[in-house]
Amino acid sequence: MSATSAPSVDRLNPWQPHAARIVSVMPEVRGIATYELELELPEVREKYRFAPGQFNMLYLPGFGEAAISISSSPDTTGTLLHTVRAVGNVTTALAKKQAGDQILLRGPFGSSWPLDQCRGQDLVIACGGLGLPPLRPLIYEVLRRRSDYGRVSLLYGARTPQDLLFTGEYAAWRQGDIDVDVTVDLGDEQWAGPIGVVPTLFERLQLASERTWVLTCGPEIMMRFVIQEALERGIPREQIYLSMERNMNCAVGLCGHCQLGPAFICKDGPVFRLDQMEPYLHREDL
């Protein structure tokens, strides 16, 4: 059921973690930081490749491990970025780490965004809150191969202006011919942009439904309404993809916590075509 297969570290044993050093910790917004990690073994570092949408398992001995999407460019070798909110035992312990500290990493895991299938098409990248980091590698890859795609629109929202991620990059993305529309739920006296939820930004778009692909990640309720907007505009279900990365757990489908029907989100996803996840999107506990 996976969306797009993606490269791995020479099919490494998924149970074997690799030592990684924290190169830097970059605070983003309250409770969220981006960790730059360098795999310590040169042979692993040189071979490591990932595709946009994939994730790693970050392991802190004594605390456990957590599935975290990769937020750096796939074209960058040497270090990896992971943007993390401190919400549980593992991520709270990670928040206490500093540059120079060591953690363990295994991966990459999971399916990726369907960039090859989207070639020659228009893209709508719709995300909210911490849903932007899993799509950031896709944005980098689109910029690197910009001539491969038609019109590209990024629709991004957060609760307040202070919760917006990567604000220093929007200008460069626009200069790279990506339309960037940003909204917040609650503005302040300095905010001059739109106020409202991400799906309302669709009203600003002129879409050719037959050639538009929608790629979305964020809170489940936001994705439901993004999908509804896309369907109402005639975009085919097979051209709508979503990431269920918020539901990932063990990465190999053994713990069962992320099972939805026949799929394990961490093993078969996290990126799915809409028709694969649609039966489960209206579950109350999802």
N, C-alpha and C positions, 0 to 999 in steps of 0.2 A: 504493500500500500504506500510505500514511500514516494515522495514527489520526484526527486532527482537524486540519483546516486552521486557520491562525491568522493574525492580522493582521501586516502588515509596515510598514516605513517607506515608505509610498507606492510600494511595489514598486521600491525603489532598486536600482540596479545592484549585484549582490552582490560585484562585484570592486572597488567603490569604497569605501575605508575612510573613516571620519570621525574627526576628532580628538576625543579625550576626555581630560579632566583628572582625575587621581586626587584626589578630595576628601578621603578618609580611608582609612587602612589599619587594620583591626580584627583583631588576632590572635585566633584562636579556640582552637585546641589546637595541640600541637606540629606544626609543619610546615604548618599550614593558616591562612589569613587570608582575611578578607572585604574586598574592594576596592569602595569606593563611587566610581563613575565618573559624571562629568557630561559629556554631549556638548556640545562648545564652540559649535557653530553653533545659535543660537536656533531657526531654522526646522526643523532636524532634531530638536532636543530637544523641541519642541512637538508634533511629529507622531509621534514614536516611540511605538509601542505593541507589547506582546508578550503572549502567552498563556502560562499556566503550563506548563512543560515545554520551552519553546523555549530556544535558546542563541544566543550571539554568538561571533564570531571575534575574539579579542584579538590584536593585531599589535604586536610590538616590533621596529622596524627593526634589522636586523643580527642578529636571533635567529630570526625567523619568527613564526608565529601558532599559536594553540591554540584549539580549540573548548571553550568554557566555558559551562555552564548558568547561567541567570539565577536568582538566589536572593532577589530582592526581590519586593515585592507588585506585581501588575499594576496596582493602583489608584494607585500612587505615580508621580507625574510629576516630572521634573527630574533625578533621579539613578537609577542602576542598581547593583545589588549583584551581585557574582560571588564565590563562595566557592571558593578555589583551594588545592590542595596543590602544593607545590613539588617536582616529580618529574622534570622534563625541562629542556631548554635554555630554552624560552620561559618556563615557569612559575618556574624558578629565577631567571631574569633579572627577572621581574616581582616576585619576592620582595625584590629589592634596590631597588625603586622606593619613593618616598615621596610623601606628600601634596604636591600642586603639580606633580608630574611629569606628562608627557603620554604617552599611548599612542594607538594607533589601534584603531578598532572598526568592524566591519561586521556587519549582522544586522538584526532577529532572523531565525533560520533554524529550520526543522524543524516537526514536528507537535507537538501539545499534548495534555494530559490531557483525557479526554472528559467535562468537567464538565456540559455541556448534556445529554448522554445519561444522565447519572447523576441528573438532577434527580428528586427524590421517592424516591430509593433510599438504602439504607444504604451507607456507604463504609468499607472497611478500607484504610488507608494503611500499607504495610509497607516499611520501609527499614532499611538498615544503613550505618554509617560515613558516607562522603561521599555516600551516596544520599539523605540528607535535604535538602541544598540544592536539588536539582531539584524536590523536592516541597514545599518551603517556600512558593513562590508559590501553589500549590494550596491549602495550608492557609490562607493569608491570604484567598484568594478564597472558600473555604468559610465562613470566619468572617464575611466581609462579606455573604454570601448564606445565612446559616445556616438560615433557615427553608425554603430550597429542598431541604434534604436531611434524611434520617432520622437514624439513629444514625451517628455518625462516630467511628471508632477509629483512633488512631495507634499502630502497633507499631514501636518503634525500638530498635536495638541498636548497640553498639560493642564494641571489644575490651576496653577498661577504662573505669572511670568518668572518667578523665582524657581519654579520646578522644571523649566525648559532645559533640555540637555544640549550640549555641543553648540551653543549659540554662536560661538566664535567661528564656526565653519559654514554658516548659512550663506555668507557673502561669496565664499569660494564656490559653493555648490551652484549658486545662481550664475556666477561667472562661467561655470562649466555647462551652462544651458540646461539647468534643471529649474523648473518653476517651483519655488518654495513658498507655501502658504502655511502660516502658523497661527494657531488660535489658543485661547485659554478659557477655562471655565469662569474664572474670577479675575477681572483686570484690576489695575490700580491707576493712580494718577499719572504714572509714567507710560502706561501701556496704550499704544495707539493702534494696535492691530485688532483683528476680529475677536469677538467674545462669543463663545458657544462651543459645542462639541465637534469633534473631527468630521462626522458625516455631513454636517452643514456646509463644509468647504466644497463638497461636490457641486454645489450650486454655481461655483466660480468656474467650473470646467466646461469646455466644449468637447464632448466625447464622441468619437466615432466608435460605436459599440462593437462593431465586428473586428476592429483592430486594437482594442484596448484590453490590457491585462491589469488586474488589480492584485496587489501584493500587500497583505495587511498583518500587523502584529500589535498586540496591546491587550488591555483588559478585555475579557470575553464579551462584555456587553457592548463595548465600542465596536468590536469586530462584527458582532451581529448586525449592528445598524449600518456599518460600512458595507457589508455584504448586501443588505437590503437595498441600500442606495444603488449599488452596482447592478443588481438584478432589475430594479425598476427602470434603469437606463438601458436595459437590453444587453448587458454584457453577459456572454455565455458562462455557465457554471464552470466549464472546463478552462476558463481563462481567469478564474479567481483562485488565489492561493492564500492560505493563512498559516501562521506559525502558532503552534500550541506550546511554545517553549516554557510558558509559566507552569505547565503541568509535568515537566520532566522530573525523573528521579534517578534511577540507577544506571541508565544508559544501555543496559543489555537485556531488558525485559524480564528480569527474574523476580523482582520484588512485587510486581503486579499493581503498584500504586497508580500507575498512569494508564492502565488498560481502559480503552473505550471500545466496546464491541470486540471485533477481532483484532484491533490495532493496539500496539503499545506505543505511546507517543514518543518515548525516548528512543525506541528501536526502529520504528517504522516512520517516525517523523523526525524533528518536530514540524517540518513543513509538509502540508497536505493540500491537495486539490480540494476545492469546496465539496464536491460530491462525496468525498471520502469522510468528511467530518460533519456534514450537514445534519444527519440524523441525531447527532448528539449535542448540537449547539444550543438547544433550548432546554437542556437538563438544568434543573434548578441548582444543583450543587456544582455545576461546571463554571 
